[in-house]
Amino acid sequence: MSQIGKSDTISLGERSFLIETTLDDSKHYLVSRISENDHVLQTYQFPMPENHPIEQIETDLDERHQVVLADWELLFYIHGKVRKSLHAPSLNKLGFILMKRNLLSEAIDCFTAAIAQENQFTEAYLNLGKAYIKAEFYEEAVESLTRALEFSPDYADLHYALGVAFLKQHEFQKAVNRLEKAIQSNQSYSQAHFKLGLAYLISIMRNGDSTEMIPVSLRQKKILTHLQKAIDLNHAFEQPNVRQALKEIQDSKYKNAINLLETVELKGVDEIDDQFTEEFYLHFMFGGKGKDDKIIKEYIQHLQDKLTAQANYPDLHNKLGIAYLIQCRNMFLKAMEQFRLALKLNPNFKLAQKNLKLAENEGKGFIILLRALLK
């Protein structure tokens, strides 16, 4: 049974990627992997029911494989359209998705192209900095983020990302300064509190005798304060590894604490990005899925679920408002189809003629509004 599997190869420019879907050794999951030259870019797991018959496993595996294959093929198709469009917001969103899928050179290219179109596009500079950090090009990240701060000096996410870039280079005081600035701009920034605690902690291990930084005893207090603040602000940090790390820090077992906190980072607890939203936008604008009610309902449900946990996050409410307008647009288009069908069945149907004319004239403003909001 472990030999069951499917594979396909797809290309993006001169790069080729292998997509494989197999039944894992435990037989509890179907696993799809996307790799390039044996380097795994992304992995998906799909749980399997117990005692699943072999015929059904083969059917499920084929279906899951085709879904993953179609998803990546659509991404590459959209990449071709967006890259030619020179539309800065779309280039930025595409770059974000490519970055999340570890296609870093293509992501950097998209962010750079977006900035070429809008030279003060803060979000593109921020994402470019994140991509450089992920690619371990830290000096380039610092340059991009510093440039953005010239015209967005109070943007907390820029200070946070710059702090991360400095921390990766073991520039501890610079990292602390930027993370503190992020918290000054947004006192509820739980990720910045967590990262600031981690920065102080690593600085003790790497540079405990530094005269540039406050004494170790004060750093220890700062670590405990900021990690506890991260827990208080974001329940995602309330987990055994963080609690155990706090105990290790109190006992001055800093290496153990670092190992525990780094596992928290690897699980993505400190990530606040919303890849689903960016994918929906690109699918709607470039992927031909604008009329797919199922896609829109899934997106609305996704936003509603996030608002359950983040009810005071204004960007989510804004996105949900736009999603409702998209849903209205699709209902409007369906209404137009029905008026036209009525006239096809009865060309002399005066009321249908009137309704269609009104919808065509008045609906133009609604479509223009939606396009403006999305762009």
PAKE-97974 format. One record per residue: y negated, x, z negated of N, C-alpha, C in turn; residue in three letters. Coordinates in steps of 0.2 Angstrom, whole numbers. Layout:
BEGIN
     n_v     n_u     n_w    ca_v    ca_u    ca_w     c_v     c_u     c_w   res
       Y       X       Z       Y       X       Z       Y       X       Z   ALA
...
end
This chain:
BEGIN
     n_v     n_u     n_w    ca_v    ca_u    ca_w     c_v     c_u     c_w   res
       6       4       0       0       0       0      -6       4       0   MET
      -6      10      -3     -12      15      -4     -14      17       3   SER
     -10      17       8     -11      19      15     -15      14      19   GLN
     -17       8      16     -20       3      20     -28       6      21   ILE
     -30       5      27     -37       7      28     -40       6      35   GLY
     -46       7      35     -50       6      42     -55      11      42   LYS
     -57      14      48     -63      18      49     -66      18      55   SER
     -73      19      55     -77      19      61     -82      24      61   ASP
     -85      26      67     -90      31      67     -96      28      70   THR
    -102      29      67    -108      27      70    -113      33      70   ILE
    -118      32      74    -123      38      75    -130      35      74   SER
    -134      40      72    -141      39      71    -144      46      74   LEU
    -147      45      80    -150      51      83    -144      56      84   GLY
    -145      62      82    -139      67      83    -134      67      77   GLU
    -135      63      72    -131      63      67    -125      58      67   ARG
    -119      59      65    -114      55      65    -111      54      58   SER
    -109      47      57    -107      45      50    -100      42      51   PHE
     -96      43      46     -90      40      46     -90      35      40   LEU
     -88      29      42     -87      23      38     -80      22      37   ILE
     -77      23      30     -70      22      29     -70      16      23   GLU
     -65      12      24     -63       7      19     -56       7      17   THR
     -54       8      11     -48       9       9     -46       5       2   THR
     -40       5       0     -38       2      -6     -37       8     -11   LEU
     -41       7     -17     -41      13     -21     -34      13     -25   ASP
     -33      19     -28     -26      20     -31     -24      15     -36   ASP
     -29      13     -40     -28       8     -45     -26       1     -42   SER
     -27       0     -35     -26      -6     -32     -30     -12     -35   LYS
     -36     -11     -38     -40     -16     -41     -47     -16     -37   HIS
     -48     -12     -32     -54     -12     -28     -53     -10     -21   TYR
     -57     -13     -17     -58     -10     -10     -64      -6     -10   LEU
     -63       0      -7     -69       5      -8     -71       7      -1   VAL
     -77       6       1     -80       8       7     -85      14       6   SER
     -84      20      10     -88      26       9     -91      27      16   ARG
     -97      29      15    -101      32      21    -102      39      20   ILE
    -100      43      25    -100      51      24    -102      54      30   SER
    -105      60      29    -107      64      35    -104      71      33   GLU
     -99      74      38     -96      80      37     -94      81      29   ASN
     -90      76      27     -86      76      21     -91      75      15   ASP
     -98      74      16    -103      73      11    -104      66      10   HIS
    -102      63       5    -102      55       4    -110      53       2   VAL
    -112      49       7    -119      47       6    -119      40       1   LEU
    -115      36       2    -115      30      -2    -108      27      -2   GLN
    -107      24      -8    -100      21      -9    -101      13     -12   THR
     -97       9      -9     -97       2     -11     -90       0     -14   TYR
     -90      -4     -19     -83      -6     -22     -83     -13     -22   GLN
     -77     -16     -20     -76     -23     -20     -70     -25     -24   PHE
     -71     -28     -30     -65     -30     -34     -60     -34     -30   PRO
     -54     -33     -32     -48     -37     -29     -45     -41     -35   MET
     -42     -47     -33     -38     -51     -38     -32     -48     -39   PRO
     -29     -49     -45     -23     -46     -47     -17     -49     -43   GLU
     -12     -46     -42      -6     -48     -38      -8     -51     -31   ASN
     -12     -48     -28     -15     -50     -21      -9     -49     -16   HIS
      -7     -53     -12      -2     -52      -7      -4     -47      -2   PRO
       0     -43       1      -2     -37       5      -5     -40      11   ILE
      -3     -46      14      -7     -48      20     -14     -50      19   GLU
     -15     -53      13     -22     -55      11     -26     -49       9   GLN
     -23     -44       7     -27     -37       6     -29     -34      12   ILE
     -25     -34      17     -26     -32      24     -32     -36      27   GLU
     -32     -42      26     -37     -47      29     -44     -45      25   THR
     -44     -45      19     -50     -44      15     -53     -37      16   ASP
     -48     -32      17     -51     -25      19     -54     -25      25   LEU
     -51     -29      30     -54     -29      37     -61     -32      37   ASP
     -62     -38      33     -68     -41      32     -73     -37      29   GLU
     -71     -34      23     -76     -30      20     -79     -24      24   ARG
     -74     -21      27     -76     -15      32     -81     -17      37   HIS
     -79     -23      40     -84     -26      45     -91     -27      43   GLN
     -91     -30      37     -98     -31      34    -102     -25      33   VAL
     -98     -20      30    -102     -13      29    -104     -10      35   VAL
     -99     -10      40    -101      -7      47    -107     -11      50   LEU
    -107     -18      50    -112     -22      53    -119     -20      49   ALA
    -119     -19      43    -125     -18      39    -128     -11      41   ASP
    -124      -6      41    -126       0      43    -129       0      51   TRP
    -125      -3      55    -127      -4      62    -134      -7      63   GLU
    -135     -12      59    -141     -16      59    -147     -12      56   LEU
    -145      -8      51    -150      -3      49    -152       2      54   LEU
    -148       5      58    -149       9      63    -153       6      69   PHE
    -151       0      70    -155      -4      75    -162      -5      73   TYR
    -163      -7      67    -170      -8      65    -174      -2      64   ILE
    -170       4      63    -174      10      63    -177      12      70   HIS
    -173      10      75    -175      11      82    -182       7      83   GLY
    -181       1      81    -187      -4      83    -193      -2      78   LYS
    -192      -1      72    -198       1      68    -201       7      69   VAL
    -197      12      71    -200      19      72    -204      19      78   ARG
    -203      14      83    -207      14      89    -213       9      88   LYS
    -213       5      83    -218       0      81    -224       4      79   SER
    -224       9      75    -230      13      72    -233       8      68   LEU
    -230       3      64    -232      -1      60    -231       1      53   HIS
    -237       4      49    -236       8      43    -232       4      38   ALA
    -234      -2      36    -230      -5      31    -222      -6      32   PRO
    -220      -7      38    -213      -7      40    -210       0      40   SER
    -214       5      42    -211      12      42    -210      14      34   LEU
    -215      12      30    -214      13      23    -208      10      20   ASN
    -207       3      22    -201       0      19    -194       2      22   LYS
    -194       4      28    -188       7      31    -187      14      28   LEU
    -192      18      27    -191      24      24    -188      23      17   GLY
    -190      18      13    -188      17       6    -180      15       7   PHE
    -178      11      11    -171      10      12    -167      16      14   ILE
    -169      20      19    -166      26      21    -165      31      15   LEU
    -171      31      11    -170      36       5    -165      33       0   MET
    -164      27      -1    -159      24      -6    -152      25      -3   LYS
    -152      26       4    -145      27       6    -144      35       8   ARG
    -148      39       5    -148      46       5    -148      49      12   ASN
    -152      45      17    -154      48      23    -161      51      23   LEU
    -161      56      19    -168      59      17    -172      62      22   LEU
    -169      65      27    -174      68      33    -177      62      37   SER
    -173      57      38    -176      51      41    -181      47      37   GLU
    -179      47      31    -184      43      26    -191      47      26   ALA
    -191      54      25    -197      58      25    -200      57      32   ILE
    -197      57      37    -200      56      44    -204      49      44   ASP
    -201      44      41    -204      37      41    -210      37      37   CYS
    -210      40      31    -215      40      26    -221      44      30   PHE
    -219      49      33    -225      54      36    -228      50      42   THR
    -224      46      46    -226      42      51    -231      37      48   ALA
    -229      34      43    -233      28      40    -240      31      38   ALA
    -240      37      35    -246      40      33    -250      42      38   ILE
    -247      44      44    -251      46      50    -255      40      53   ALA
    -252      34      52    -256      28      54    -261      25      49   GLN
    -260      26      42    -264      24      37    -265      30      32   GLU
    -270      34      33    -270      41      29    -272      40      22   ASN
    -273      34      19    -274      32      12    -269      27      10   GLN
    -263      27      12    -257      23      11    -254      25       5   PHE
    -256      23      -1    -254      26      -8    -246      25      -8   THR
    -243      19      -7    -236      18      -8    -232      23      -3   GLU
    -234      24       3    -231      29       7    -231      36       4   ALA
    -237      38       1    -237      45      -2    -232      45      -8   TYR
    -232      40     -12    -228      39     -18    -220      40     -16   LEU
    -218      36     -11    -212      36      -8    -210      43      -5   ASN
    -215      46      -1    -214      53       1    -212      58      -4   LEU
    -216      57     -10    -215      61     -15    -208      61     -18   GLY
    -206      54     -19    -199      53     -22    -194      56     -17   LYS
    -195      55     -11    -190      58      -6    -189      65      -6   ALA
    -195      69      -7    -195      76      -8    -192      78     -14   TYR
    -193      74     -20    -190      76     -26    -182      75     -25   ILE
    -180      70     -22    -173      69     -21    -170      74     -17   LYS
    -174      77     -12    -171      82      -7    -172      89     -11   ALA
    -175      89     -17    -176      95     -20    -182      99     -17   GLU
    -186      96     -14    -192     100     -11    -198      98     -16   PHE
    -198     102     -21    -203     100     -27    -210     101     -25   TYR
    -211     107     -22    -218     109     -21    -221     104     -16   GLU
    -217     102     -11    -220      97      -6    -221      90     -10   GLU
    -217      88     -14    -218      82     -18    -224      83     -22   ALA
    -226      88     -25    -232      89     -29    -238      88     -24   VAL
    -237      91     -19    -243      91     -14    -244      84     -12   GLU
    -239      80     -10    -240      73      -8    -243      69     -13   SER
    -240      69     -19    -242      65     -25    -249      67     -27   LEU
    -251      73     -27    -258      75     -29    -263      73     -24   THR
    -261      73     -18    -265      70     -12    -267      63     -14   ARG
    -262      59     -15    -263      51     -16    -267      50     -22   ALA
    -267      54     -27    -271      53     -33    -278      54     -32   LEU
    -280      57     -27    -287      58     -25    -290      51     -23   GLU
    -286      47     -21    -289      40     -19    -286      34     -23   PHE
    -281      36     -27    -278      31     -32    -277      34     -39   SER
    -282      36     -42    -282      40     -48    -279      37     -54   PRO
    -279      30     -54    -276      27     -60    -269      24     -59   ASP
    -266      26     -53    -259      23     -52    -254      26     -56   TYR
    -251      22     -61    -247      25     -65    -240      28     -62   ALA
    -238      25     -57    -232      27     -54    -233      34     -50   ASP
    -239      36     -48    -240      42     -45    -240      48     -51   LEU
    -243      46     -56    -243      51     -62    -235      52     -64   HIS
    -232      46     -65    -225      47     -67    -221      51     -62   TYR
    -221      50     -56    -217      54     -51    -219      61     -51   ALA
    -226      62     -52    -228      69     -52    -225      73     -58   LEU
    -225      69     -64    -222      72     -70    -215      74     -69   GLY
    -211      69     -65    -204      71     -63    -204      77     -59   VAL
    -208      78     -54    -208      84     -50    -209      90     -54   ALA
    -214      90     -59    -215      96     -63    -210      97     -68   PHE
    -206      92     -70    -201      93     -75    -195      96     -71   LEU
    -194      94     -65    -188      97     -61    -190     105     -60   LYS
    -196     107     -60    -198     114     -59    -199     117     -66   GLN
    -197     114     -71    -198     116     -78    -205     118     -80   HIS
    -210     115     -77    -217     115     -79    -218     110     -84   GLU
    -216     112     -90    -215     107     -95    -222     104     -97   PHE
    -227     108     -98    -233     105    -101    -237     101     -95   GLN
    -236     103     -89    -239      99     -83    -235      92     -83   LYS
    -228      93     -84    -225      86     -84    -227      82     -89   ALA
    -228      84     -95    -230      80    -101    -237      77    -100   VAL
    -241      81     -97    -248      79     -96    -248      73     -91   ASN
    -244      73     -86    -243      68     -81    -240      62     -84   ARG
    -235      63     -87    -231      57     -90    -235      53     -95   LEU
    -239      57     -99    -244      54    -104    -249      50    -100   GLU
    -252      53     -95    -257      49     -91    -254      43     -88   LYS
    -247      43     -86    -244      37     -83    -244      32     -89   ALA
    -243      34     -95    -242      29    -101    -249      26    -102   ILE
    -254      31    -102    -261      29    -103    -263      23     -98   GLN
    -261      24     -92    -262      19     -87    -258      12     -87   SER
    -252      13     -90    -248       7     -92    -244       8     -98   ASN
    -246       6    -103    -243       7    -110    -236       4    -111   GLN
    -235      -1    -106    -228      -4    -106    -223       0    -102   SER
    -225       6     -99    -221       9     -94    -215      12     -98   TYR
    -209       9     -98    -203      11    -102    -200      17     -99   SER
    -200      17     -92    -197      23     -89    -201      30     -91   GLN
    -208      29     -91    -212      35     -93    -211      37    -100   ALA
    -210      32    -105    -208      34    -111    -202      38    -112   HIS
    -197      35    -108    -190      38    -108    -191      46    -105   PHE
    -194      46    -100    -194      53     -96    -199      58    -100   LYS
    -204      55    -104    -208      60    -108    -204      62    -114   LEU
    -200      58    -117    -195      60    -122    -190      65    -120   GLY
    -188      64    -114    -183      69    -110    -186      76    -109   LEU
    -193      75    -107    -196      81    -105    -197      86    -111   ALA
    -199      83    -117    -200      86    -123    -193      89    -125   TYR
    -188      85    -124    -181      88    -126    -179      94    -122   LEU
    -180      93    -116    -178      99    -111    -182     105    -113   ILE
    -188     104    -114    -193     110    -116    -191     113    -122   SER
    -188     110    -127    -185     114    -133    -180     118    -131   ILE
    -175     116    -127    -170     120    -124    -172     126    -120   MET
    -176     124    -115    -178     129    -110    -184     134    -113   ARG
    -188     131    -117    -194     135    -118    -197     133    -125   ASN
    -192     134    -130    -193     132    -137    -199     136    -140   GLY
    -200     142    -138    -205     147    -141    -212     146    -138   ASP
    -212     142    -133    -219     142    -129    -225     141    -134   SER
    -230     145    -133    -236     144    -136    -241     139    -133   THR
    -239     137    -126    -243     132    -122    -242     125    -125   GLU
    -236     124    -128    -234     117    -130    -234     117    -138   MET
    -234     111    -140    -234     110    -148    -228     112    -151   ILE
    -228     114    -157    -222     117    -160    -216     112    -160   PRO
    -210     115    -160    -204     111    -159    -203     106    -164   VAL
    -205     106    -170    -205     101    -175    -209      95    -173   SER
    -215      96    -170    -219      90    -167    -216      87    -161   LEU
    -213      92    -157    -210      89    -151    -204      85    -153   ARG
    -200      87    -158    -194      82    -160    -197      75    -162   GLN
    -202      75    -165    -205      69    -167    -207      65    -161   LYS
    -210      68    -156    -212      65    -150    -206      62    -146   LYS
    -201      66    -146    -195      64    -143    -192      57    -146   ILE
    -192      57    -152    -189      51    -156    -194      45    -155   LEU
    -200      46    -155    -205      41    -154    -205      38    -147   THR
    -204      42    -142    -205      39    -135    -198      36    -133   HIS
    -192      39    -135    -186      36    -134    -185      29    -137   LEU
    -188      29    -143    -187      22    -147    -192      17    -143   GLN
    -198      20    -141    -202      15    -138    -199      13    -131   LYS
    -196      17    -127    -192      15    -121    -187       9    -123   ALA
    -184      10    -128    -179       5    -130    -182      -2    -132   ILE
    -188      -1    -136    -191      -7    -138    -194     -11    -132   ASP
    -196      -7    -126    -200     -10    -121    -195     -13    -116   LEU
    -189     -10    -115    -184     -11    -110    -177     -11    -113   ASN
    -174     -17    -113    -167     -18    -116    -162     -14    -113   HIS
    -163     -12    -106    -158      -8    -103    -157      -1    -106   ALA
    -162       1    -110    -161       8    -113    -157       7    -120   PHE
    -156       1    -122    -152      -1    -128    -145       0    -126   GLU
    -142       6    -127    -135       7    -126    -133      13    -130   GLN
    -126      13    -131    -123      18    -135    -126      25    -134   PRO
    -126      28    -128    -128      35    -127    -135      36    -129   ASN
    -139      32    -128    -146      33    -131    -146      33    -138   VAL
    -143      28    -142    -143      28    -149    -140      35    -152   ARG
    -134      37    -148    -131      43    -151    -135      49    -149   GLN
    -139      49    -144    -144      54    -143    -149      55    -148   ALA
    -152      49    -150    -157      49    -156    -154      53    -162   LEU
    -147      51    -164    -144      54    -169    -144      62    -168   LYS
    -142      64    -162    -141      71    -161    -147      75    -161   GLU
    -153      71    -159    -159      75    -160    -161      75    -167   ILE
    -160      70    -171    -162      71    -178    -158      77    -181   GLN
    -152      78    -179    -148      84    -181    -149      90    -178   ASP
    -154      90    -173    -156      96    -169    -151      99    -165   SER
    -147      94    -162    -141      96    -158    -144      93    -151   LYS
    -149      97    -148    -153      96    -142    -148      96    -136   TYR
    -144     100    -135    -140     101    -129    -135      94    -129   LYS
    -132      92    -134    -128      86    -134    -133      80    -132   ASN
    -139      80    -135    -143      74    -133    -145      74    -126   ALA
    -147      80    -123    -148      80    -116    -142      78    -112   ILE
    -136      80    -113    -131      77    -109    -130      70    -110   ASN
    -131      67    -115    -131      60    -116    -136      56    -112   LEU
    -142      59    -113    -148      55    -109    -147      56    -102   LEU
    -144      62     -99    -144      62     -92    -139      58     -89   GLU
    -134      56     -93    -129      50     -91    -133      44     -90   THR
    -137      42     -94    -141      36     -93    -145      36     -87   VAL
    -148      42     -85    -152      43     -79    -147      42     -73   GLU
    -141      45     -73    -137      44     -67    -135      37     -66   LEU
    -135      33     -71    -133      26     -70    -139      22     -67   LYS
    -145      25     -66    -150      22     -63    -154      17     -68   GLY
    -154      18     -74    -157      13     -79    -165      14     -78   VAL
    -167      20     -77    -174      21     -76    -177      19     -69   ASP
    -173      17     -65    -175      15     -58    -178       8     -58   GLU
    -184       7     -55    -187       0     -55    -188      -3     -48   ILE
    -186       1     -43    -187      -1     -36    -182      -7     -34   ASP
    -185     -10     -29    -181     -16     -27    -179     -15     -20   ASP
    -173     -13     -18    -171     -11     -12    -170     -18      -8   GLN
    -167     -23     -12    -166     -29      -9    -172     -32      -5   PHE
    -178     -32      -8    -184     -35      -5    -186     -31       1   THR
    -185     -25       1    -187     -21       7    -182     -22      13   GLU
    -176     -23      11    -171     -25      17    -172     -32      19   GLU
    -174     -36      15    -175     -43      17    -181     -43      22   PHE
    -186     -40      20    -192     -39      25    -190     -37      32   TYR
    -187     -31      32    -185     -28      38    -180     -33      42   LEU
    -176     -36      39    -171     -40      42    -175     -46      45   HIS
    -180     -49      41    -184     -54      44    -188     -53      49   PHE
    -192     -47      49    -197     -45      54    -193     -42      60   MET
    -188     -38      60    -185     -34      65    -178     -36      67   PHE
    -174     -39      62    -167     -39      63    -165     -46      65   GLY
    -169     -50      67    -167     -57      70    -164     -62      65   GLY
    -166     -61      58    -163     -65      53    -168     -70      50   LYS
    -174     -71      54    -179     -75      51    -177     -82      50   GLY
    -173     -85      54    -171     -92      54    -165     -93      50   LYS
    -162     -88      46    -156     -88      43    -157     -91      36   ASP
    -155     -97      35    -157    -100      28    -153     -97      23   ASP
    -147     -95      24    -143     -92      19    -146     -85      16   LYS
    -149     -81      21    -152     -75      19    -158     -76      15   ILE
    -162     -81      17    -168     -83      13    -166     -86       6   ILE
    -161     -90       6    -159     -93      -1    -157     -87      -5   LYS
    -153     -83      -3    -151     -77      -7    -157     -73      -9   GLU
    -162     -72      -5    -167     -68      -7    -171     -72     -13   TYR
    -172     -78     -12    -176     -82     -17    -172     -82     -24   ILE
    -165     -82     -23    -161     -82     -29    -162     -75     -33   GLN
    -162     -70     -28    -163     -63     -31    -169     -62     -35   HIS
    -175     -65     -32    -181     -65     -36    -181     -69     -42   LEU
    -178     -75     -42    -178     -79     -48    -174     -76     -53   GLN
    -168     -72     -51    -164     -69     -56    -168     -63     -59   ASP
    -172     -59     -55    -176     -54     -58    -182     -56     -63   LYS
    -184     -62     -61    -190     -65     -65    -187     -67     -72   LEU
    -181     -69     -72    -178     -71     -78    -178     -65     -84   THR
    -178     -59     -81    -178     -53     -85    -185     -50     -86   ALA
    -189     -52     -80    -196     -49     -80    -201     -54     -78   GLN
    -202     -59     -83    -206     -65     -81    -213     -63     -81   ALA
    -215     -57     -83    -222     -56     -83    -224     -50     -78   ASN
    -220     -50     -73    -221     -45     -68    -224     -48     -62   TYR
    -231     -47     -61    -234     -51     -56    -232     -50     -49   PRO
    -229     -44     -47    -227     -43     -40    -221     -47     -38   ASP
    -217     -49     -43    -211     -53     -42    -213     -60     -40   LEU
    -218     -62     -44    -221     -69     -43    -224     -69     -36   HIS
    -228     -64     -34    -231     -64     -27    -225     -64     -22   ASN
    -220     -60     -23    -215     -60     -18    -211     -67     -17   LYS
    -210     -70     -23    -207     -77     -23    -211     -82     -19   LEU
    -218     -81     -20    -222     -86     -16    -222     -85      -9   GLY
    -221     -79      -7    -221     -77       1    -214     -80       3   ILE
    -209     -79      -1    -202     -81       1    -202     -89       1   ALA
    -205     -93      -3    -206    -100      -2    -209    -102       4   TYR
    -215     -98       6    -218     -99      12    -213     -98      18   LEU
    -209     -93      18    -204     -92      23    -200     -98      24   ILE
    -197    -100      18    -193    -106      18    -196    -112      21   GLN
    -203    -113      19    -206    -119      23    -207    -118      30   CYS
    -208    -112      32    -209    -110      39    -202    -112      43   ARG
    -197    -111      40    -190    -112      43    -189    -120      44   ASN
    -191    -123      38    -191    -131      38    -196    -133      44   MET
    -202    -130      44    -206    -132      49    -203    -132      56   PHE
    -200    -126      58    -197    -125      64    -191    -130      66   LEU
    -188    -132      60    -182    -137      61    -185    -143      63   LYS
    -191    -145      60    -194    -151      61    -197    -152      68   ALA
    -199    -146      71    -201    -146      78    -195    -147      82   MET
    -190    -144      81    -184    -145      85    -182    -152      85   GLU
    -182    -156      79    -181    -163      79    -185    -167      83   GLN
    -192    -166      83    -197    -169      87    -195    -169      95   PHE
    -193    -162      97    -192    -161     104    -185    -165     106   ARG
    -180    -165     101    -174    -168     102    -175    -176     103   LEU
    -180    -178      99    -181    -186     100    -184    -187     107   ALA
    -189    -183     109    -192    -184     115    -187    -182     121   LEU
    -182    -178     120    -177    -177     125    -173    -183     126   LYS
    -171    -187     121    -167    -193     121    -172    -199     123   LEU
    -178    -199     122    -183    -204     124    -189    -201     125   ASN
    -191    -199     132    -197    -196     134    -203    -200     132   PRO
    -202    -207     132    -208    -211     130    -209    -213     123   ASN
    -206    -209     119    -206    -211     112    -213    -208     109   PHE
    -218    -213     109    -225    -211     107    -226    -207     100   LYS
    -222    -210      95    -223    -207      89    -221    -200      88   LEU
    -215    -199      92    -212    -192      92    -217    -187      96   ALA
    -220    -190     101    -225    -186     105    -231    -184     101   GLN
    -234    -189      97    -239    -188      92    -237    -183      87   LYS
    -232    -183      84    -230    -179      78    -229    -172      81   ASN
    -226    -171      87    -225    -165      90    -232    -161      91   LEU
    -236    -165      94    -243    -162      96    -246    -160      90   LYS
    -246    -164      84    -249    -162      78    -246    -156      75   LEU
    -240    -156      75    -236    -150      72    -238    -144      76   ALA
    -238    -144      83    -240    -138      87    -247    -136      86   GLU
    -251    -141      85    -258    -139      84    -260    -136      77   ASN
    -258    -140      72    -259    -138      65    -255    -133      63   GLU
    -249    -132      65    -244    -127      63    -246    -120      65   GLY
    -250    -119      70    -252    -112      72    -255    -109      66   LYS
    -259    -112      62    -263    -109      57    -258    -106      51   GLY
    -252    -110      50    -247    -109      45    -244    -102      47   PHE
    -242    -102      54    -238     -96      56    -242     -90      56   ILE
    -249     -91      58    -254     -85      57    -254     -83      50   ILE
    -255     -87      45    -255     -86      38    -249     -82      36   LEU
    -243     -84      38    -237     -81      36    -237     -74      39   LEU
    -238     -73      45    -238     -66      48    -243     -61      45   ARG
    -249     -64      43    -254     -60      39    -251     -58      32   ALA
    -248     -62      29    -245     -61      22    -240     -55      23   LEU
    -236     -56      28    -230     -51      28    -233     -44      31   LEU
    -238     -44      35    -240     -38      37    -246     -35      33   LYS
end
